[in-house]
């Protein structure tokens, strides 16, 4: 059993944790010389990486990709990994699924024309499938969920005439400016710490309420200036925070009562099933946004509108939905990304694939829970369909602010390095594991065994 320390959140010997972390960090450097060299040579990259968030990794440098297929990744040093990160949902279909590769190859070579500013018939097929899955009847395309969210916010302001957007504290909607607000100690909104280059005080554009707190939501909506509530049906990027019974129904009732639209961002919560949480839980948003996974690895995003909202917008003579509409990108809805999306939805992330992924996620959850229980740890584990996450607190957080406070960088880095050094990748931002159609029971059991070994080492 773990010895109690002065840290009530993590019952363990912190000195031992730091020793183990140093050991794993040294092992990572010793066994990954080619990745280290590639990182050291990257003088022309801002932060030495293609995107600065790639520096959010345990250890002194990121491991560099050589190849990937299905649920496996190989790095420059020749190490193969069971990949539970899956591009932080971008590769939820698995790496380079054959159906997507065939569709992309056909579009680029046999047909030609990755982008031509002309529509393709694939787009209507994708729109129809998205309608089947999520229930929204009119769809438009982007290249990322961030762009889909930005345009959904603009449409909400246009149709309601209201200036503000309400989000949950520590939500994740990409780099949407209006979403970078959290609840401060006094219960009021303030800028999320570390926000870069905010165009204005975020409280001028946004309101914030804690997830699972209907009273807080109603107080903010009562001001009468909220155009839309933009939310994930379950928080994900701060760690999984599941909705309590009745919460989402209460959100829908309150938004309708106060004249605000409801936008469900299903980019990460797509893991809940073929139609995300919206279908799994019978939700009724006015707008739905999604990205990442639907393109099978090719950049793609989309937003769906209810028939009523679409008609209201199209019936407005004062809105230039052609020249001033869309998401401001000539590549949005391009032939290549739409072809990849059609292939992903029709042949890869199918209803049957989700059933397989969910069973594996249940198995993963059970293995983690067994490890936690075996050592009497004050930790918790939460699952959202094909996505499972363990947290260093119990019970599981019920708000984004509680989830943020439950972080433990040293402990997280140790677990990530321990697993990576032995061939398993988790999402680097937190302890999330995602299943794809190519994940196997043996993959899950390998994590269970290594997770148990890591806990045994911590226990001493």
Buried (B, 14 or more C-beta within 10 A) or exposed (E): EBEEBEEEBBBBBBEBBEEBBEBBBEBBBEBBEBBBBBBEEBEEEEEBBEEEEBEEBBBEBBBBEBEBBBBBBBBBBEBEBBBBBBBBBBBBBBBBBEBBBEBBEEBBEEEEEBEEEEEBEBBEBBBEBBBEBBBBBBBBBBBBBBBBBBBBBBBBBBBBEBEBBBBBBBBBBBEBBBBBBBBEEEEEBBBBEEEEEEEEEBBEBBBBBBBBBBEBBBEBBEEEBBBBBBBBBBBBBBBBBBBEEEBBBBBBEBBEEBEBBBBBBBBBBBBBBBBBBBBBBEBBBBBBBBBBBBBBBBBBBBBBBBEEBBEBBEEEEEBEEEEEBBBEEEBBBBBBBBBBBBBBBBBBBBEEBBEBBBBBBBBBBBBBBEBBEEBEBBBBBBBBBBBBBBBBBBEBBBBBBBBBEBBBEEBBBBBBBBBBBBBBBBBBBBBBBBBBBBBBEEBBEBBBEBBBBBBEBBBE
